[in-house]
Structures are given as C-alpha cells and as structure tokens.
Amino acid sequence: MIKKIEKILLENKYDLVLVYGDTNSTFAGAFAAIKANIKVAHIESGLRSFDRRMPEETNRILTDNLSHYLFASTKTARNNLERENAFGKIYDTGDLSVEIVSKAKKLASRSTVMTDLDLDRKNYIVFTMHRAENTEIDGSFLSIISAFKAIPDVKIVFPIHPRTKKILVEKKLYQKLENCQNVLMIPPVGYIDFIQLVKNAEKIITDSGGLQKEAYLLSVPCITIRRNTEWVETVKEGWNVLTDTNTTDIVSCVRDWNPSKIAQKQPFGKGNTSKVIKKIIIDEILH
C-alpha cells in the first residue's frame, strides 16, 4: 500500500497530504508522504486508548509523530499530544463526526430500515463487534453470548461484519449465536440506515470507537465491551460505560444503567470542523 501511494504522490505535485483517523491506510498515507517529501496533516490526531493490543493505537502514535500539522478533536487529544512533545503544530478543530452525524441524521428520516426489519423505536439494542481482542478469543465471545441469553426479552440487532462472521463460523461459535432467539443478525447496512438504527435504539453495545462517539452525538446510551476507550469524553459525560466482555456487567448495564446526566456538553466541537480545517489549510499552511 505504501509503495503504491508513494508512486501516486511522486507523480503529482502535492503541497499537502491529509490523512484521517487511525486505520492502516492512515499510517500508510502519512509514511508515503514523508518519503515523497510532502508535509502531512492528521485529522483526528492525539487520540489515545493506551492499549497497545489495538493496531489502531500504533497507527495513531506513528501517524502523529510523522505529521507536521495535528488537528485535535478534543482537549484531551491536545493534552496527549502536548504530553508526548509532538513536533507538529497542534490545532483545536473539533471532530468531523459532529457535522457528519448531523447530516446523516437528517437523511435517515427517509430510511425504511426500521420498517424493513419490523423494529419499534427504543425497543431494541444495536450490537456491533469486530475487534480482534474480542473476535479471536473464544472466551470473550462466549461471555457475550451468555449475556444475550440472560436477557431473552431484549431484542438485539447485530449487523454482522463479514470478517466477524467468518471467524465465528470457523470457531463454530456462529451456530451458538444463531440459537439466541432474541438476536437478529443482519448483513451490514449503509451508513444512513445504520444511523437510523442507532438513533432509534434503546442502547448500544459495541467495541467500536466511532460508534461510541456516534451514540453520544445521537444521545443513545452506549455499553462498550472494551477495557478502555480513546473517546474518554463519552465516559466522563456519563453516556458511555466500559464493561469489557464481562457477562454480569453487560447484563447489569442493559437492565439497570442509564446516563447520569441529561444535558450533554460539546466536547467534540460545534459542528464546524470542516470549515475550521479548511481555513487553517488555506490561511496558514498553504499561504
């Protein structure tokens, strides 16, 4: 991937390479740009879960250390970068998800996914899981299945990732999940339909970083089946709780836990991040 990106960069005269997030392609883009002698700006920089088991954590750290311009989503992200003495210039930009989710929410009003799946508003839980530490360890997933069996009256909607399904089939765990009468497994859905599912859910159970943030922005309580999170603001504000894959904790949170705060702050910005970043690039970086 790095060689192919570098080839494209060398064939063109770019002034700046923008990379977003914490995927392998994020790091590949940043590394290829440095090799091509092009400056790098990292959107969503400074996030840390402090869990080196996660490939995303390595990608974040390496990308931040390669980048000349660091667009921090939150105050926590800025503090992380300052503590690490990042050499790039730090900008407080807020997070792009605020405006993305806002626009998706409006478009989702036209979605038919609720009707198609015969779902009632606030009468189901959306579940997602894809991280290796959960899918590749049998005990973790068996704990989750046990939790689902302990709440037979709660409908669970599971848009199952193809990679997750493949692993569960190979480990002979897929059949166990199919035997849970309250679990509705569906193929992955488009982003607009997914936002509609999340917006109307009673709660979310997930190991996804992005979904924790989306749930917060949509005011839906989130149960995160991880030991830690890079989106610490969602926990501090009382709308996200970390249970790991502990069966008892998951069941307890489904049954009894609700956010302790009604009013939500704006830790991710005011919804103008794209304009802020555009202005920085035009006025300061490319000026």
VENDAVEN-V829028 format. One record per residue. RES is the residue in one letter. SS is DSSP state (2 for helix, 1 for strand, 0 for the rest). OMEGA is omega in radians with two decimals (NA if undefined). NEAR is the number of other ideal C-beta (glycine too) atoms within 10 Angstrom. Layout:
RES,SS,OMEGA,NEAR ; RES,SS,OMEGA,NEAR
This chain:
M,0,-3.10,12 ; I,2,-3.13,15 ; K,2,-3.13,9 ; K,2,3.11,10 ; I,2,-3.14,19 ; E,2,3.14,19 ; K,2,3.12,12 ; I,2,-3.11,11 ; L,2,-3.12,19 ; L,2,-3.14,14 ; E,2,-3.10,9 ; N,0,-3.12,9 ; K,0,3.14,7 ; Y,0,3.08,14 ; D,0,-3.04,9 ; L,1,3.02,14 ; V,1,3.08,20 ; L,1,3.05,17 ; V,1,-3.03,25 ; Y,1,2.96,16 ; G,0,-2.98,19 ; D,0,-3.13,27 ; T,0,3.08,14 ; N,2,3.14,13 ; S,2,3.06,15 ; T,2,3.13,20 ; F,2,-3.13,24 ; A,2,3.13,19 ; G,2,3.14,24 ; A,2,-3.10,27 ; F,2,3.11,19 ; A,2,3.14,23 ; A,2,3.13,24 ; I,2,3.12,17 ; K,2,3.13,14 ; A,0,3.11,17 ; N,0,3.10,8 ; I,0,-3.12,19 ; K,1,-3.04,16 ; V,1,2.99,22 ; A,1,-3.09,24 ; H,1,3.05,30 ; I,1,-3.09,21 ; E,1,-3.14,25 ; S,1,3.05,28 ; G,0,3.12,25 ; L,0,3.11,25 ; R,0,2.99,20 ; S,0,-3.08,19 ; F,0,3.12,11 ; D,0,-3.08,14 ; R,0,3.03,9 ; R,0,-3.08,12 ; M,0,3.08,20 ; P,2,-3.13,14 ; E,2,-3.13,19 ; E,2,3.09,18 ; T,2,3.12,14 ; N,2,-3.14,20 ; R,2,-3.06,25 ; I,2,-3.13,18 ; L,2,-3.12,15 ; T,2,3.12,25 ; D,2,-3.11,26 ; N,2,3.08,15 ; L,2,-2.94,18 ; S,0,3.09,26 ; H,0,-3.10,18 ; Y,1,-3.02,21 ; L,1,-3.12,25 ; F,1,-3.05,28 ; A,1,-3.10,26 ; S,0,-3.03,27 ; T,0,3.07,22 ; K,2,3.11,12 ; T,2,3.13,18 ; A,2,3.10,27 ; R,2,-3.13,19 ; N,2,3.10,14 ; N,2,-3.12,21 ; L,2,3.13,23 ; E,2,3.13,12 ; R,2,-3.14,10 ; E,0,-3.12,13 ; N,0,3.12,6 ; A,0,-3.06,20 ; F,0,-3.12,12 ; G,0,3.10,19 ; K,1,-3.06,14 ; I,1,3.08,18 ; Y,1,3.04,17 ; D,1,-3.02,13 ; T,0,-2.94,25 ; G,0,-3.05,23 ; D,0,-3.12,25 ; L,0,-3.07,21 ; S,2,-3.12,21 ; V,2,-3.13,21 ; E,2,3.10,18 ; I,2,-3.13,17 ; V,2,3.13,24 ; S,2,3.13,12 ; K,2,3.13,13 ; A,2,3.13,22 ; K,2,3.12,17 ; K,2,3.13,11 ; L,2,-3.08,13 ; A,2,3.12,22 ; S,0,3.13,9 ; R,0,-3.12,8 ; S,0,3.11,20 ; T,0,-3.01,9 ; V,2,3.14,20 ; M,2,3.11,17 ; T,2,-3.12,8 ; D,2,-3.11,11 ; L,0,3.12,15 ; D,0,-3.11,7 ; L,0,3.05,19 ; D,0,-3.10,10 ; R,0,3.11,10 ; K,0,-3.14,10 ; N,0,3.12,11 ; Y,0,3.08,21 ; I,1,3.04,22 ; V,1,3.14,24 ; F,1,3.00,24 ; T,1,3.13,22 ; M,0,3.13,20 ; H,0,-3.04,15 ; R,0,-3.07,20 ; A,2,-3.10,13 ; E,2,3.08,16 ; N,2,-3.06,20 ; T,2,-3.03,21 ; E,0,3.09,11 ; I,0,-3.04,13 ; D,2,-3.09,12 ; G,2,-3.13,9 ; S,2,-3.09,18 ; F,2,3.09,23 ; L,2,3.09,15 ; S,2,3.13,20 ; I,2,3.09,24 ; I,2,3.11,17 ; S,2,3.12,16 ; A,2,-3.14,27 ; F,2,3.12,24 ; K,2,-3.12,16 ; A,0,3.11,15 ; I,0,-3.03,16 ; P,0,-3.13,10 ; D,0,-3.11,5 ; V,0,3.13,18 ; K,0,3.13,18 ; I,1,3.09,20 ; V,1,-3.02,20 ; F,1,2.98,20 ; P,1,-2.95,18 ; I,0,3.12,20 ; H,0,-3.12,16 ; P,2,3.13,10 ; R,2,3.12,11 ; T,2,3.14,20 ; K,2,-3.13,17 ; K,2,-3.13,13 ; I,2,-3.12,18 ; L,2,3.10,21 ; V,2,-3.13,11 ; E,2,-3.12,9 ; K,0,-3.14,15 ; K,0,3.10,9 ; L,0,-3.09,17 ; Y,2,3.14,18 ; Q,2,3.11,9 ; K,2,3.12,16 ; L,2,3.10,18 ; E,2,-3.12,11 ; N,0,3.07,10 ; C,0,-3.03,19 ; Q,0,-3.09,10 ; N,0,-3.12,14 ; V,1,3.09,19 ; L,1,3.12,16 ; M,1,-3.13,15 ; I,1,3.05,14 ; P,0,3.07,9 ; P,0,3.13,13 ; V,0,3.09,17 ; G,0,-3.02,10 ; Y,2,-3.11,13 ; I,2,3.09,17 ; D,2,-3.13,21 ; F,2,3.10,20 ; I,2,3.09,24 ; Q,2,3.09,23 ; L,2,-3.12,21 ; V,2,-3.09,24 ; K,2,-3.06,22 ; N,0,-3.14,20 ; A,0,3.04,24 ; E,0,3.12,17 ; K,1,3.08,20 ; I,1,2.94,25 ; I,1,-3.02,24 ; T,1,2.92,23 ; D,0,-3.12,24 ; S,0,3.07,19 ; G,2,-3.11,21 ; G,2,-3.10,14 ; L,2,3.05,20 ; Q,2,-3.12,26 ; K,2,3.12,24 ; E,2,3.11,24 ; A,2,3.12,27 ; Y,2,-3.11,25 ; L,2,3.12,25 ; L,0,3.13,20 ; S,0,3.08,11 ; V,0,3.14,21 ; P,1,-3.06,20 ; C,1,3.06,29 ; I,1,-3.05,23 ; T,1,-3.08,25 ; I,0,3.09,26 ; R,0,3.10,21 ; R,0,-3.03,14 ; N,0,3.10,16 ; T,0,3.03,22 ; E,0,3.14,27 ; W,0,-3.04,27 ; V,2,-3.13,19 ; E,2,-3.12,23 ; T,2,3.10,24 ; V,2,-3.13,17 ; K,2,-3.13,13 ; E,0,3.03,16 ; G,0,-3.12,15 ; W,0,-3.13,23 ; N,1,3.12,23 ; V,1,-3.11,19 ; L,1,-3.12,19 ; T,0,-2.91,22 ; D,0,3.13,16 ; T,0,3.14,22 ; N,0,-3.06,16 ; T,2,-3.09,17 ; T,2,-3.12,12 ; D,2,3.13,18 ; I,2,-3.13,23 ; V,2,-3.14,18 ; S,2,-3.13,16 ; C,2,3.08,21 ; V,2,-3.05,21 ; R,2,-2.87,10 ; D,2,-3.02,7 ; W,0,3.00,15 ; N,0,-3.13,11 ; P,0,-3.12,16 ; S,0,-3.12,8 ; K,0,3.11,10 ; I,0,-3.13,7 ; A,0,3.13,5 ; Q,0,3.08,14 ; K,0,3.12,9 ; Q,0,-3.10,11 ; P,0,-3.08,20 ; F,0,3.09,22 ; G,0,-3.01,18 ; K,0,3.13,10 ; G,0,3.13,19 ; N,0,-3.05,14 ; T,2,-3.12,22 ; S,2,3.12,15 ; K,2,3.12,12 ; V,2,-3.13,17 ; I,2,3.12,20 ; K,2,-3.12,11 ; K,2,3.12,12 ; I,2,-3.11,17 ; I,2,-3.09,17 ; I,2,-3.01,10 ; D,2,-3.03,9 ; E,2,-3.03,11 ; I,2,-3.08,16 ; L,0,-3.09,10 ; H,0,NA,6
